[in-house]
Amino acid sequence: MADVSIPPRYRARVKQRLKVLAYVEKYGIRPAARHFALSRITVRAWRDRYRASGVAGLLPRYPR
């Protein structure tokens, strides 16, 4: 997480998403979604954004 400047208010969310993605690497999308009580669509979107943009892709995308 050191390569991207993450605003302090989002650090906990990004860390949680990284934990989910680590679980995905070990067990897969469906078990990760079940374990963390998330939808598979959400987990897949985080994985794809992480692959495309790295940690910056895990920052929340709230409407401005």
Residue, then its C-alpha position, 0 to 999 in steps of 0.5 A: m500500500a506504500d506505492v499509492s497515497i490513500p486518504p486516511r479515511y479509506r485505509a481501513r476499507v482498502k485493507q479489508r478489500l486486500k484481505v478479501l482478494a488474498y482469500v480469493e487467490k487462495y480459495g476462489i471468488r465464490p468461497a471468498a464471497r461466502h466467507f465475507a458475506l459479499s456478492r460475487i459480482t462485488v468480489r469480481a469487480w474488486r479483483d478486476r480493478y485491482r488487476a487493472s490499477g493496483v491498490a488505487g483501483l480498490l479506493p471507494r468510488y462514491p459519487r462526488 
